[in-house]
Amino acid sequence: MAKSKKSDQLSLAEPAARVRDLRVLSIQIRNVLGLAERSLDADGRAVLISGPNASGKSSLLQAVQAGLGGGSLAKLARVGAPEDEPPEVVLVLGGGGEEYRVEKRGEETAHVLKRVGDSQAFADVPRPQEFLSQLFDPTLANPVAWLLAKPKDQAILLLEALPLEMDESGLAQVVAEVAGHVRPVPAGLHPLEHLALIRDQLFTARTGVNRDARSKKEAAEQLRRELPAKAPADARAAIAEAEARAGELAAQVAREEEKAAGAEREAVRAAQAARAQEEAQARAELERKLHEAARRFETARQAAAAARQGAEATLQARRAELGTAREALAALRGQGEAAARFRALDEQATGFEGEATAHEAESARLSAALDRLDAFRRGLAKDLPIPGLEVEGAEIRLDGVPLAQVNTSRRVEVAARVATARAERNPLKVLFLDGLEGLDSEHREALLAYLVEEGVQAFAAIVTDGEPAVRYIGAMTETPMP
């Protein structure tokens, strides 16, 4: 390999920033994987390499990618190669009037040279690995592998390939009304993953709020079923009046009972005094007077008893009136308790209904936030290479349909357009399509034609039964593999 002198080293502050539309012109490979030695003049064209298994197709594609990528070639050494002949890749890149030579050997880092003007001399490009990383992006460099990957891996690769930036201030405005439901998400997520997690949080919150609203409404409805259609009259004033009347009647009965008892005692005392007096005045006429006194005493006693009976009748009437008053009081108290229970249940039901209304309002705010978030996400993804392309967690959807359910033609289109959009950001627009036999001939040809039309240089490999051959896309001529 040609080496430049130290004095010929280029001074490029940002070497790849000035390089546009580079293509791979030629490839030289030695002792890489299954290839002892292979060369290919691509001349900037898209190339389809065909042949049976173990004929070196994938080895060639991996060698070119390794030459453009980071790290050493040591892990790609051909089994059985002499120790003094390490793996080696030399790539010539050209475009825009400039030409570069990329050399990588064994465990050495890449060595990049730039042709000096129209001369045969080459000068070193400083920071060669940084230069190459600005030229070529390996993310989604094989759209066929992406098409055949598991759905979860497809989503991861797609997110890595989508050039989106999160509008943090815009997102904050979208969720401002429901910020209390938004928890921090892990740092470093892709914007679409970030938005998907926020949406999951809001959706879960709305589900909980709706559940709470339903619960409160059901509780209020159950309480309403226990309430009479018409509220009982408020008996508190009547109860107070009845209690006062009952107290007055009880006091009156007590007074009359005491009065009757006092009258009886007084009559007995008077009869006893008269009897004693008469006994003292007329001892001689003791028998007659005692008899008379006894008669009068009995008469007086009977009169007292009759008076007591009259008082008892009055008392009985008062007691009956008191019992009636107490029964009325008990009824009024029951009515008061019913009214108080009605008020308590009505207030509780009204409270539940108010909480349900608040939950419904919060649910409406969450629904509005979800609508704004969806609109925000659509706005964020408006520049994606495929209209209608969405990523939710581990699922990719196209126009709302899971990608696995989309027809093959559309899935191939998605893979091609995403990979092309990714490649177009780089000065070296190149893709590597290994495993093309996984697509039928119609979709395979459509994919290659699309890449050529978009100006992407493709290196493709397909397993066939014939001899190894190289076909330059756009030209029907095939040449045997050297």
DAFENGI-V33484 format. One record per residue. RES is the residue in three letters. PHI is phi in whole degrees, -180 to 180 (999 if undefined). OMEGA is omega in degrees with one decimal (* if undefined). D_CENTER is the distance of its C-alpha to the mean C-alpha in Angstrom with 2 decimals. Layout:
res=RES phi=PHI omega=OMEGA d_center=D_CENTER
res=RES phi=PHI omega=OMEGA d_center=D_CENTER
This chain:
res=MET phi=999 omega=179.7 d_center=57.76
res=ALA phi=-73 omega=178.7 d_center=58.94
res=LYS phi=-118 omega=179.8 d_center=58.26
res=SER phi=-95 omega=175.0 d_center=58.59
res=LYS phi=-83 omega=-179.4 d_center=60.46
res=LYS phi=-58 omega=-176.4 d_center=58.80
res=SER phi=-71 omega=-178.8 d_center=60.49
res=ASP phi=-91 omega=-176.0 d_center=58.85
res=GLN phi=-63 omega=179.9 d_center=55.29
res=LEU phi=-76 omega=174.6 d_center=53.24
res=SER phi=-114 omega=-177.7 d_center=51.76
res=LEU phi=-124 omega=-179.5 d_center=48.41
res=ALA phi=-66 omega=177.0 d_center=45.93
res=GLU phi=-133 omega=-169.5 d_center=43.12
res=PRO phi=-58 omega=-173.7 d_center=44.73
res=ALA phi=-77 omega=-177.5 d_center=42.00
res=ALA phi=-65 omega=-178.2 d_center=41.20
res=ARG phi=-95 omega=-175.5 d_center=44.54
res=VAL phi=-95 omega=179.7 d_center=44.29
res=ARG phi=-130 omega=171.0 d_center=43.19
res=ASP phi=55 omega=174.0 d_center=43.28
res=LEU phi=-78 omega=176.5 d_center=44.53
res=ARG phi=-135 omega=173.6 d_center=45.29
res=VAL phi=-82 omega=-177.9 d_center=46.38
res=LEU phi=-94 omega=-179.2 d_center=50.13
res=SER phi=-152 omega=-176.7 d_center=51.26
res=ILE phi=-136 omega=173.0 d_center=50.18
res=GLN phi=-130 omega=-175.5 d_center=52.26
res=ILE phi=-133 omega=174.6 d_center=51.09
res=ARG phi=-139 omega=172.5 d_center=52.97
res=ASN phi=56 omega=176.7 d_center=52.10
res=VAL phi=-111 omega=178.8 d_center=48.36
res=LEU phi=53 omega=-178.0 d_center=46.94
res=GLY phi=-91 omega=-176.3 d_center=49.21
res=LEU phi=-107 omega=173.9 d_center=51.09
res=ALA phi=-78 omega=178.1 d_center=54.40
res=GLU phi=-161 omega=-179.0 d_center=54.96
res=ARG phi=-153 omega=175.6 d_center=53.56
res=SER phi=-134 omega=-177.7 d_center=53.82
res=LEU phi=-150 omega=175.3 d_center=52.41
res=ASP phi=-96 omega=-179.0 d_center=53.25
res=ALA phi=-79 omega=178.1 d_center=50.12
res=ASP phi=54 omega=176.2 d_center=51.57
res=GLY phi=80 omega=-177.1 d_center=48.16
res=ARG phi=-92 omega=171.3 d_center=47.66
res=ALA phi=-76 omega=-171.5 d_center=44.93
res=VAL phi=-129 omega=174.3 d_center=46.16
res=LEU phi=-114 omega=-179.1 d_center=45.71
res=ILE phi=-105 omega=-177.8 d_center=47.05
res=SER phi=-124 omega=179.0 d_center=47.94
res=GLY phi=153 omega=-178.8 d_center=49.71
res=PRO phi=-72 omega=176.1 d_center=49.44
res=ASN phi=-59 omega=177.2 d_center=47.28
res=ALA phi=65 omega=177.5 d_center=48.35
res=SER phi=-98 omega=173.5 d_center=50.13
res=GLY phi=96 omega=-179.2 d_center=48.22
res=LYS phi=-64 omega=-179.0 d_center=45.80
res=SER phi=-65 omega=178.2 d_center=42.62
res=SER phi=-60 omega=-179.7 d_center=44.65
res=LEU phi=-64 omega=-179.8 d_center=45.63
res=LEU phi=-64 omega=179.0 d_center=42.11
res=GLN phi=-66 omega=179.6 d_center=40.88
res=ALA phi=-64 omega=-179.9 d_center=43.90
res=VAL phi=-65 omega=179.1 d_center=43.22
res=GLN phi=-63 omega=178.3 d_center=39.58
res=ALA phi=-66 omega=178.3 d_center=40.77
res=GLY phi=-65 omega=-179.3 d_center=43.40
res=LEU phi=-87 omega=-175.0 d_center=40.87
res=GLY phi=-92 omega=-179.8 d_center=38.22
res=GLY phi=-88 omega=178.0 d_center=38.35
res=GLY phi=82 omega=-177.4 d_center=39.97
res=SER phi=-100 omega=178.1 d_center=43.29
res=LEU phi=-95 omega=-171.2 d_center=44.79
res=ALA phi=-58 omega=-177.5 d_center=45.96
res=LYS phi=-73 omega=-179.4 d_center=43.41
res=LEU phi=-103 omega=-176.9 d_center=44.52
res=ALA phi=-62 omega=178.5 d_center=48.21
res=ARG phi=-69 omega=178.6 d_center=50.16
res=VAL phi=-66 omega=178.5 d_center=51.31
res=GLY phi=92 omega=179.3 d_center=55.08
res=ALA phi=-73 omega=178.1 d_center=55.46
res=PRO phi=-58 omega=-177.8 d_center=58.06
res=GLU phi=-62 omega=-179.2 d_center=56.74
res=ASP phi=-87 omega=176.7 d_center=58.42
res=GLU phi=-125 omega=-177.8 d_center=56.61
res=PRO phi=-68 omega=177.7 d_center=52.91
res=PRO phi=-62 omega=-174.0 d_center=50.33
res=GLU phi=-149 omega=177.6 d_center=50.68
res=VAL phi=-134 omega=175.7 d_center=49.00
res=VAL phi=-127 omega=179.3 d_center=50.48
res=LEU phi=-120 omega=173.8 d_center=48.72
res=VAL phi=-110 omega=-179.9 d_center=50.32
res=LEU phi=-114 omega=-179.9 d_center=48.03
res=GLY phi=-151 omega=178.3 d_center=49.39
res=GLY phi=155 omega=178.7 d_center=48.67
res=GLY phi=63 omega=179.6 d_center=49.45
res=GLY phi=79 omega=179.8 d_center=52.88
res=GLU phi=-122 omega=-179.2 d_center=51.58
res=GLU phi=-140 omega=-179.3 d_center=51.72
res=TYR phi=-127 omega=177.2 d_center=50.09
res=ARG phi=-122 omega=-179.3 d_center=50.89
res=VAL phi=-106 omega=-178.3 d_center=48.22
res=GLU phi=-121 omega=176.8 d_center=49.74
res=LYS phi=-139 omega=-174.0 d_center=48.03
res=ARG phi=-143 omega=174.5 d_center=50.00
res=GLY phi=51 omega=-179.1 d_center=49.22
res=GLU phi=-89 omega=-179.3 d_center=47.39
res=GLU phi=-74 omega=174.0 d_center=48.24
res=THR phi=-76 omega=-177.2 d_center=45.72
res=ALA phi=-64 omega=176.3 d_center=45.92
res=HIS phi=-124 omega=-176.6 d_center=48.95
res=VAL phi=-115 omega=179.9 d_center=48.68
res=LEU phi=-124 omega=177.2 d_center=51.81
res=LYS phi=-121 omega=179.0 d_center=52.40
res=ARG phi=-66 omega=-179.7 d_center=55.54
res=VAL phi=-90 omega=179.9 d_center=57.74
res=GLY phi=56 omega=178.6 d_center=58.71
res=ASP phi=-101 omega=-175.9 d_center=60.76
res=SER phi=-85 omega=176.4 d_center=62.36
res=GLN phi=-90 omega=-176.6 d_center=62.02
res=ALA phi=-86 omega=176.1 d_center=60.69
res=PHE phi=-125 omega=177.2 d_center=57.12
res=ALA phi=-120 omega=-179.9 d_center=55.66
res=ASP phi=-64 omega=170.4 d_center=52.87
res=VAL phi=-96 omega=-179.3 d_center=49.42
res=PRO phi=-68 omega=-179.1 d_center=48.14
res=ARG phi=48 omega=-173.0 d_center=44.82
res=PRO phi=-61 omega=-177.9 d_center=44.75
res=GLN phi=-67 omega=176.1 d_center=41.40
res=GLU phi=-65 omega=177.9 d_center=39.72
res=PHE phi=-60 omega=-178.7 d_center=41.64
res=LEU phi=-68 omega=-179.0 d_center=40.40
res=SER phi=-65 omega=176.4 d_center=36.74
res=GLN phi=-83 omega=-179.9 d_center=37.07
res=LEU phi=-82 omega=-167.0 d_center=38.78
res=PHE phi=-132 omega=178.5 d_center=36.58
res=ASP phi=-115 omega=-176.8 d_center=32.87
res=PRO phi=-76 omega=-179.1 d_center=32.38
res=THR phi=-64 omega=179.5 d_center=28.68
res=LEU phi=58 omega=179.8 d_center=28.57
res=ALA phi=-71 omega=177.7 d_center=32.39
res=ASN phi=-122 omega=-178.3 d_center=32.72
res=PRO phi=-65 omega=178.3 d_center=30.95
res=VAL phi=-67 omega=178.3 d_center=32.58
res=ALA phi=-61 omega=177.7 d_center=31.03
res=TRP phi=-65 omega=179.0 d_center=27.61
res=LEU phi=-61 omega=-174.7 d_center=28.40
res=LEU phi=-93 omega=-179.0 d_center=29.47
res=ALA phi=-75 omega=175.3 d_center=26.68
res=LYS phi=-67 omega=-177.8 d_center=24.04
res=PRO phi=-52 omega=-179.3 d_center=20.89
res=LYS phi=-63 omega=179.4 d_center=18.83
res=ASP phi=-67 omega=176.5 d_center=21.67
res=GLN phi=-59 omega=-178.0 d_center=21.92
res=ALA phi=-64 omega=-180.0 d_center=18.39
res=ILE phi=-62 omega=-179.6 d_center=19.17
res=LEU phi=-64 omega=-179.2 d_center=22.56
res=LEU phi=-65 omega=178.9 d_center=21.41
res=LEU phi=-62 omega=177.6 d_center=18.96
res=GLU phi=-64 omega=-175.1 d_center=21.91
res=ALA phi=-88 omega=-175.0 d_center=24.11
res=LEU phi=-83 omega=-176.3 d_center=22.26
res=PRO phi=-84 omega=-179.3 d_center=23.69
res=LEU phi=-117 omega=175.3 d_center=20.97
res=GLU phi=-124 omega=-177.9 d_center=20.64
res=MET phi=-77 omega=173.7 d_center=17.85
res=ASP phi=-92 omega=-173.9 d_center=19.07
res=GLU phi=-62 omega=-179.1 d_center=17.80
res=SER phi=-66 omega=177.4 d_center=19.81
res=GLY phi=-63 omega=178.6 d_center=18.70
res=LEU phi=-64 omega=179.6 d_center=14.98
res=ALA phi=-61 omega=178.1 d_center=15.99
res=GLN phi=-68 omega=-178.3 d_center=17.87
res=VAL phi=-62 omega=-173.9 d_center=15.16
res=VAL phi=-103 omega=-174.3 d_center=12.88
res=ALA phi=-58 omega=-175.8 d_center=16.05
res=GLU phi=-71 omega=-177.1 d_center=16.26
res=VAL phi=-124 omega=-175.0 d_center=12.92
res=ALA phi=-59 omega=-179.7 d_center=13.02
res=GLY phi=-65 omega=-179.9 d_center=13.21
res=HIS phi=-94 omega=-174.7 d_center=9.59
res=VAL phi=-101 omega=177.0 d_center=8.69
res=ARG phi=-102 omega=178.4 d_center=9.45
res=PRO phi=-61 omega=176.9 d_center=11.38
res=VAL phi=-110 omega=-179.5 d_center=10.37
res=PRO phi=-57 omega=179.1 d_center=13.27
res=ALA phi=-75 omega=174.0 d_center=16.16
res=GLY phi=85 omega=179.3 d_center=17.72
res=LEU phi=-75 omega=171.5 d_center=14.88
res=HIS phi=-65 omega=-178.7 d_center=15.84
res=PRO phi=-51 omega=-179.9 d_center=14.78
res=LEU phi=-68 omega=175.0 d_center=13.14
res=GLU phi=-66 omega=178.3 d_center=11.14
res=HIS phi=-58 omega=-178.7 d_center=10.37
res=LEU phi=-66 omega=179.3 d_center=9.32
res=ALA phi=-64 omega=178.8 d_center=7.23
res=LEU phi=-67 omega=177.8 d_center=5.15
res=ILE phi=-62 omega=-179.9 d_center=5.46
res=ARG phi=-64 omega=177.8 d_center=4.92
res=ASP phi=-60 omega=179.2 d_center=1.76
res=GLN phi=-62 omega=-178.7 d_center=2.56
res=LEU phi=-67 omega=179.6 d_center=5.38
res=PHE phi=-64 omega=178.5 d_center=5.53
res=THR phi=-63 omega=178.8 d_center=5.42
res=ALA phi=-62 omega=-180.0 d_center=7.66
res=ARG phi=-63 omega=177.6 d_center=9.70
res=THR phi=-60 omega=178.6 d_center=10.29
res=GLY phi=-65 omega=179.5 d_center=11.59
res=VAL phi=-64 omega=177.7 d_center=13.61
res=ASN phi=-62 omega=178.8 d_center=15.08
res=ARG phi=-63 omega=178.4 d_center=16.03
res=ASP phi=-64 omega=179.3 d_center=17.72
res=ALA phi=-62 omega=178.1 d_center=19.47
res=ARG phi=-62 omega=-179.4 d_center=20.83
res=SER phi=-62 omega=-179.7 d_center=22.03
res=LYS phi=-66 omega=179.3 d_center=23.85
res=LYS phi=-65 omega=178.6 d_center=25.42
res=GLU phi=-66 omega=178.2 d_center=26.64
res=ALA phi=-64 omega=178.5 d_center=28.11
res=ALA phi=-63 omega=179.7 d_center=29.86
res=GLU phi=-64 omega=178.4 d_center=31.20
res=GLN phi=-63 omega=177.3 d_center=32.56
res=LEU phi=-64 omega=179.2 d_center=34.33
res=ARG phi=-62 omega=179.1 d_center=35.75
res=ARG phi=-65 omega=-179.6 d_center=37.24
res=GLU phi=-84 omega=-177.8 d_center=39.16
res=LEU phi=-95 omega=174.4 d_center=40.67
res=PRO phi=-66 omega=-177.6 d_center=43.91
res=ALA phi=-63 omega=-179.9 d_center=43.90
res=LYS phi=-116 omega=-178.8 d_center=46.28
res=ALA phi=-70 omega=176.6 d_center=46.01
res=PRO phi=-61 omega=179.2 d_center=49.08
res=ALA phi=-64 omega=178.4 d_center=51.62
res=ASP phi=-79 omega=-174.1 d_center=51.38
res=ALA phi=-98 omega=-174.8 d_center=54.40
res=ARG phi=-63 omega=179.8 d_center=54.23
res=ALA phi=-69 omega=179.7 d_center=57.29
res=ALA phi=-65 omega=178.5 d_center=59.27
res=ILE phi=-62 omega=-179.8 d_center=58.46
res=ALA phi=-63 omega=179.5 d_center=59.77
res=GLU phi=-65 omega=-179.8 d_center=62.90
res=ALA phi=-65 omega=178.1 d_center=63.50
res=GLU phi=-63 omega=179.0 d_center=63.07
res=ALA phi=-66 omega=180.0 d_center=65.64
res=ARG phi=-65 omega=178.7 d_center=68.03
res=ALA phi=-63 omega=178.3 d_center=67.74
res=GLY phi=-64 omega=179.5 d_center=68.45
res=GLU phi=-64 omega=179.4 d_center=71.45
res=LEU phi=-64 omega=179.0 d_center=72.82
res=ALA phi=-62 omega=178.9 d_center=72.42
res=ALA phi=-66 omega=179.4 d_center=74.31
res=GLN phi=-65 omega=178.0 d_center=76.98
res=VAL phi=-60 omega=-179.6 d_center=77.44
res=ALA phi=-62 omega=-179.9 d_center=77.79
res=ARG phi=-65 omega=-178.4 d_center=80.37
res=GLU phi=-68 omega=175.4 d_center=82.39
res=GLU phi=-62 omega=179.2 d_center=82.31
res=GLU phi=-66 omega=179.8 d_center=83.63
res=LYS phi=-65 omega=-179.7 d_center=86.27
res=ALA phi=-64 omega=179.2 d_center=87.58
res=ALA phi=-62 omega=179.7 d_center=87.73
res=GLY phi=-66 omega=179.2 d_center=89.58
res=ALA phi=-63 omega=179.5 d_center=92.07
res=GLU phi=-63 omega=-178.9 d_center=92.79
res=ARG phi=-64 omega=-179.8 d_center=93.38
res=GLU phi=-64 omega=179.5 d_center=95.60
res=ALA phi=-65 omega=178.8 d_center=97.74
res=VAL phi=-64 omega=179.1 d_center=98.21
res=ARG phi=-62 omega=-179.3 d_center=99.24
res=ALA phi=-65 omega=178.9 d_center=101.70
res=ALA phi=-65 omega=179.3 d_center=103.25
res=GLN phi=-67 omega=179.9 d_center=103.60
res=ALA phi=-66 omega=179.4 d_center=105.26
res=ALA phi=-64 omega=179.3 d_center=107.69
res=ARG phi=-63 omega=-179.7 d_center=108.63
res=ALA phi=-65 omega=-179.4 d_center=109.32
res=GLN phi=-65 omega=-178.5 d_center=111.38
res=GLU phi=-66 omega=177.0 d_center=113.46
res=GLU phi=-62 omega=-178.4 d_center=114.02
res=ALA phi=-73 omega=-174.6 d_center=115.40
res=GLN phi=-81 omega=-172.7 d_center=117.70
res=ALA phi=-134 omega=178.6 d_center=119.26
res=ARG phi=-69 omega=-176.4 d_center=119.75
res=ALA phi=-66 omega=-179.1 d_center=122.90
res=GLU phi=-97 omega=-170.9 d_center=121.22
res=LEU phi=-57 omega=-174.0 d_center=118.34
res=GLU phi=-65 omega=-178.1 d_center=118.08
res=ARG phi=-67 omega=-176.2 d_center=118.34
res=LYS phi=-71 omega=176.9 d_center=116.11
res=LEU phi=-62 omega=178.3 d_center=113.61
res=HIS phi=-63 omega=179.8 d_center=113.52
res=GLU phi=-66 omega=179.5 d_center=113.18
res=ALA phi=-64 omega=178.4 d_center=110.60
res=ALA phi=-63 omega=179.5 d_center=108.70
res=ARG phi=-65 omega=-179.4 d_center=108.89
res=ARG phi=-67 omega=177.6 d_center=107.66
res=PHE phi=-60 omega=-179.6 d_center=105.00
res=GLU phi=-64 omega=178.0 d_center=103.80
res=THR phi=-62 omega=179.5 d_center=103.91
res=ALA phi=-63 omega=-179.8 d_center=101.97
res=ARG phi=-64 omega=179.0 d_center=99.52
res=GLN phi=-64 omega=177.7 d_center=99.09
res=ALA phi=-63 omega=178.0 d_center=98.63
res=ALA phi=-64 omega=179.0 d_center=95.96
res=ALA phi=-64 omega=179.0 d_center=94.29
res=ALA phi=-64 omega=177.8 d_center=94.50
res=ALA phi=-63 omega=178.8 d_center=92.97
res=ARG phi=-64 omega=179.1 d_center=90.22
res=GLN phi=-62 omega=177.0 d_center=89.63
res=GLY phi=-64 omega=177.8 d_center=89.39
res=ALA phi=-64 omega=-179.5 d_center=86.91
res=GLU phi=-65 omega=177.8 d_center=85.00
res=ALA phi=-62 omega=177.0 d_center=84.75
res=THR phi=-63 omega=178.3 d_center=83.33
res=LEU phi=-61 omega=-179.4 d_center=80.94
res=GLN phi=-62 omega=178.1 d_center=79.87
res=ALA phi=-63 omega=179.6 d_center=79.08
res=ARG phi=-67 omega=178.5 d_center=77.07
res=ARG phi=-63 omega=178.2 d_center=75.21
res=ALA phi=-61 omega=178.4 d_center=74.36
res=GLU phi=-64 omega=178.3 d_center=73.11
res=LEU phi=-64 omega=178.2 d_center=71.04
res=GLY phi=-61 omega=178.0 d_center=69.49
res=THR phi=-61 omega=179.4 d_center=68.63
res=ALA phi=-63 omega=179.6 d_center=67.09
res=ARG phi=-68 omega=176.0 d_center=65.04
res=GLU phi=-63 omega=177.6 d_center=63.80
res=ALA phi=-62 omega=178.4 d_center=62.81
res=LEU phi=-62 omega=178.9 d_center=61.07
res=ALA phi=-62 omega=178.5 d_center=59.13
res=ALA phi=-63 omega=178.9 d_center=58.09
res=LEU phi=-64 omega=177.4 d_center=57.03
res=ARG phi=-63 omega=176.3 d_center=55.02
res=GLY phi=-61 omega=177.7 d_center=53.23
res=GLN phi=-64 omega=178.5 d_center=52.57
res=GLY phi=-65 omega=177.7 d_center=51.25
res=GLU phi=-63 omega=178.3 d_center=48.90
res=ALA phi=-63 omega=179.4 d_center=47.61
res=ALA phi=-65 omega=179.7 d_center=47.09
res=ALA phi=-65 omega=178.1 d_center=45.29
res=ARG phi=-64 omega=178.2 d_center=42.99
res=PHE phi=-59 omega=-179.2 d_center=42.33
res=ARG phi=-61 omega=-178.1 d_center=41.44
res=ALA phi=-65 omega=-180.0 d_center=39.10
res=LEU phi=-65 omega=179.7 d_center=37.28
res=ASP phi=-64 omega=177.8 d_center=37.17
res=GLU phi=-64 omega=179.1 d_center=35.71
res=GLN phi=-65 omega=178.6 d_center=33.06
res=ALA phi=-63 omega=178.4 d_center=32.15
res=THR phi=-62 omega=177.3 d_center=32.10
res=GLY phi=-63 omega=178.2 d_center=29.76
res=PHE phi=-61 omega=179.9 d_center=27.33
res=GLU phi=-64 omega=177.2 d_center=27.58
res=GLY phi=-65 omega=177.8 d_center=26.91
res=GLU phi=-64 omega=178.2 d_center=23.76
res=ALA phi=-62 omega=178.0 d_center=22.61
res=THR phi=-63 omega=178.0 d_center=23.43
res=ALA phi=-64 omega=177.5 d_center=21.47
res=HIS phi=-62 omega=179.5 d_center=18.34
res=GLU phi=-64 omega=177.0 d_center=18.97
res=ALA phi=-65 omega=177.7 d_center=19.40
res=GLU phi=-65 omega=176.6 d_center=16.13
res=SER phi=-62 omega=178.1 d_center=14.45
res=ALA phi=-64 omega=177.6 d_center=16.51
res=ARG phi=-64 omega=178.7 d_center=15.48
res=LEU phi=-66 omega=178.4 d_center=11.73
res=SER phi=-62 omega=178.3 d_center=12.88
res=ALA phi=-63 omega=178.2 d_center=15.08
res=ALA phi=-64 omega=177.4 d_center=12.54
res=LEU phi=-63 omega=177.6 d_center=10.48
res=ASP phi=-63 omega=178.7 d_center=14.01
res=ARG phi=-65 omega=-179.9 d_center=14.91
res=LEU phi=-65 omega=177.8 d_center=12.00
res=ASP phi=-63 omega=178.1 d_center=13.04
res=ALA phi=-65 omega=177.5 d_center=16.57
res=PHE phi=-60 omega=179.7 d_center=16.01
res=ARG phi=-65 omega=177.9 d_center=14.70
res=ARG phi=-62 omega=177.6 d_center=17.69
res=GLY phi=-65 omega=179.6 d_center=19.93
res=LEU phi=-65 omega=-175.5 d_center=18.85
res=ALA phi=-98 omega=-175.0 d_center=19.57
res=LYS phi=-65 omega=-178.4 d_center=22.71
res=ASP phi=-96 omega=177.6 d_center=24.99
res=LEU phi=-66 omega=-174.6 d_center=23.71
res=PRO phi=-66 omega=-179.3 d_center=26.66
res=ILE phi=-125 omega=174.3 d_center=25.50
res=PRO phi=-61 omega=178.7 d_center=24.61
res=GLY phi=85 omega=-179.2 d_center=21.70
res=LEU phi=-82 omega=-179.5 d_center=20.34
res=GLU phi=-135 omega=175.2 d_center=16.56
res=VAL phi=-128 omega=177.3 d_center=14.63
res=GLU phi=-122 omega=-179.3 d_center=11.24
res=GLY phi=63 omega=-178.6 d_center=10.95
res=ALA phi=-97 omega=-176.6 d_center=14.31
res=GLU phi=-117 omega=174.0 d_center=15.20
res=ILE phi=-105 omega=178.5 d_center=17.46
res=ARG phi=-125 omega=176.7 d_center=18.19
res=LEU phi=-125 omega=-175.6 d_center=21.25
res=ASP phi=55 omega=177.4 d_center=21.51
res=GLY phi=84 omega=-178.0 d_center=18.64
res=VAL phi=-104 omega=176.6 d_center=20.52
res=PRO phi=-53 omega=-175.3 d_center=19.58
res=LEU phi=-57 omega=-179.3 d_center=22.07
res=ALA phi=-63 omega=-179.0 d_center=23.73
res=GLN phi=-95 omega=178.2 d_center=24.78
res=VAL phi=-81 omega=-177.7 d_center=26.24
res=ASN phi=-64 omega=-174.1 d_center=30.00
res=THR phi=-57 omega=-177.5 d_center=31.56
res=SER phi=-59 omega=-179.8 d_center=33.06
res=ARG phi=-70 omega=179.6 d_center=29.80
res=ARG phi=-66 omega=177.0 d_center=28.17
res=VAL phi=-63 omega=178.8 d_center=31.27
res=GLU phi=-62 omega=179.0 d_center=31.03
res=VAL phi=-59 omega=-178.6 d_center=27.45
res=ALA phi=-59 omega=-177.4 d_center=28.56
res=ALA phi=-66 omega=-175.9 d_center=31.68
res=ARG phi=-71 omega=178.5 d_center=30.22
res=VAL phi=-67 omega=179.9 d_center=27.42
res=ALA phi=-63 omega=179.7 d_center=29.98
res=THR phi=-66 omega=178.9 d_center=32.53
res=ALA phi=-60 omega=178.0 d_center=30.33
res=ARG phi=-67 omega=-177.6 d_center=29.61
res=ALA phi=-67 omega=-176.0 d_center=33.33
res=GLU phi=-67 omega=177.2 d_center=34.51
res=ARG phi=-78 omega=-173.9 d_center=33.14
res=ASN phi=-110 omega=175.9 d_center=35.74
res=PRO phi=-61 omega=179.5 d_center=39.52
res=LEU phi=-102 omega=-175.7 d_center=39.99
res=LYS phi=-91 omega=-176.3 d_center=38.32
res=VAL phi=-138 omega=176.9 d_center=38.59
res=LEU phi=-128 omega=-179.4 d_center=36.59
res=PHE phi=-124 omega=-174.8 d_center=37.49
res=LEU phi=-112 omega=177.7 d_center=37.14
res=ASP phi=-98 omega=179.8 d_center=38.01
res=GLY phi=92 omega=-179.7 d_center=37.88
res=LEU phi=-62 omega=178.8 d_center=38.71
res=GLU phi=-64 omega=176.1 d_center=40.29
res=GLY phi=-72 omega=176.4 d_center=36.82
res=LEU phi=-110 omega=176.1 d_center=37.05
res=ASP phi=-73 omega=-172.5 d_center=39.78
res=SER phi=-60 omega=-177.7 d_center=42.55
res=GLU phi=-63 omega=-178.8 d_center=41.44
res=HIS phi=-72 omega=177.5 d_center=37.95
res=ARG phi=-63 omega=-179.6 d_center=39.42
res=GLU phi=-65 omega=179.7 d_center=42.00
res=ALA phi=-64 omega=179.4 d_center=39.55
res=LEU phi=-63 omega=-179.3 d_center=37.27
res=LEU phi=-64 omega=-179.7 d_center=40.28
res=ALA phi=-65 omega=179.3 d_center=41.71
res=TYR phi=-63 omega=-178.8 d_center=38.51
res=LEU phi=-63 omega=178.8 d_center=38.37
res=VAL phi=-63 omega=-178.9 d_center=42.05
res=GLU phi=-62 omega=-179.9 d_center=41.67
res=GLU phi=-82 omega=177.5 d_center=38.87
res=GLY phi=80 omega=178.6 d_center=41.18
res=VAL phi=-98 omega=177.1 d_center=39.35
res=GLN phi=-83 omega=-176.6 d_center=41.66
res=ALA phi=-115 omega=169.5 d_center=40.60
res=PHE phi=-112 omega=-173.4 d_center=42.00
res=ALA phi=-121 omega=179.1 d_center=41.44
res=ALA phi=-132 omega=179.6 d_center=42.65
res=ILE phi=-143 omega=179.0 d_center=43.35
res=VAL phi=-82 omega=175.2 d_center=45.14
res=THR phi=-135 omega=-179.7 d_center=48.36
res=ASP phi=-87 omega=-176.3 d_center=51.54
res=GLY phi=-80 omega=177.6 d_center=53.88
res=GLU phi=-69 omega=177.3 d_center=55.11
res=PRO phi=-56 omega=-178.0 d_center=52.78
res=ALA phi=-149 omega=178.1 d_center=52.76
res=VAL phi=-121 omega=176.8 d_center=51.19
res=ARG phi=-124 omega=177.0 d_center=50.39
res=TYR phi=-91 omega=-172.1 d_center=49.67
res=ILE phi=-61 omega=-175.8 d_center=47.20
res=GLY phi=100 omega=175.8 d_center=48.97
res=ALA phi=-119 omega=-175.7 d_center=52.27
res=MET phi=-82 omega=-177.2 d_center=53.31
res=THR phi=-75 omega=175.0 d_center=55.59
res=GLU phi=-112 omega=179.1 d_center=54.61
res=THR phi=-120 omega=179.1 d_center=56.33
res=PRO phi=-62 omega=177.7 d_center=56.69
res=MET phi=-70 omega=178.9 d_center=54.61
res=PRO phi=-68 omega=* d_center=56.97
